[in-house]
Amino acid sequence: MKSIGVLMTCPMHKYLEQQLETHFNLFKLWHCNSSITEFLKTHQGNTIRAVVGDTNIGVDAELIASFPNLEIVASYSVGLDKIDLRKCEEKGIRVANTPDVLTDDVADLAIGLILGVLRRICASDVYVRIGKWKDADFGLATKFSGKSVGIVGLGRIGTAIAKRAEAFGCSISYFSRSQKPFANYKFYSNIIDLATSCQILIVACALTEETRHIIDREVIDALGPKGILINIGRGAHVDETELVSALLEGRLGGAGLDVYENEPEVPEELLGLGNVVLQPHVGSDTVETSDAMADLVISNLKAHFSNKPLLTPVI
Ligand SMILES: O=CC(=O)O
């Protein structure tokens, strides 16, 4: 497979890069200023038969049109929102992603964010480091155990979060397109009702046209001044302007965010808020999971180019 041209859209995990270099003829788009036009000045477009993208730079219509021999997109992500799936389907391009291997990590981080916001872990860490403990006790935080948790999207990650929250004695309810027969949790067909009924609302669904800004002013107000919003999905699930004003005006109790609408930009106003915990889109970024995701990308590519079924096919 050493002669098969594979294009990486941006730097990802070093191990993935090494593996791609070992098994394929790897091209790196960022060596051409991340510009396809630049790339095509020095390389033949028809050498590329596979593209590996991620949550930063995926595979859009321009890229698809530039590589006439493109056969497969193997995304180093579970999320598919940066891939033009319709175009891929139209052109008969296969698509694979990295589900399952990252579920635990993302669910762990969701719980970490809840604890971070409610127990004020980041603020109290700073309190100790800057020597304030010597002057006075830190003060009280908010209990997590036993709270009511609402989950938007009860897929693999949503279910893993639910299981973890159950272990904290939380009552679980969820909103999704349809009721899940396997789940023993209360189902809401209306997200406003879910937000009204829970204390912590967690966004864990895929980003699609239907779920863009699913967390709008109405949902935020339904969650209310004591409610906590956790987002480990995508920034665009939340109307960020509304989120910021709700936090500034005290209409929302707090937020734990791993994702933002214009990453890596984070609204300035959030940086000064003590009831907010911010992470730089690292839900699946552990050594173990990143290696497993990379292995899955390689296995999908090898399967495709050996005419075997993809391990985690999307299309
Ligand atoms: O956000 C992370 C992913 O989609 O894998």
PDBQT file of the ligand as one rigid body, heavy atoms in Angstrom, charges set to zero:
ROOT
HETATM    1  O1  LIG A 401     -14.878  15.856  18.865  1.00  0.00    +0.000 OA
HETATM    2  C1  LIG A 401     -14.342  14.811  18.698  1.00  0.00    +0.000 C 
HETATM    3  C2  LIG A 401     -14.730  13.843  17.704  1.00  0.00    +0.000 C 
HETATM    4  O2  LIG A 401     -15.672  14.083  16.940  1.00  0.00    +0.000 OA
HETATM    5  O3  LIG A 401     -14.080  12.786  17.646  1.00  0.00    +0.000 OA
ENDROOT
TORSDOF 0
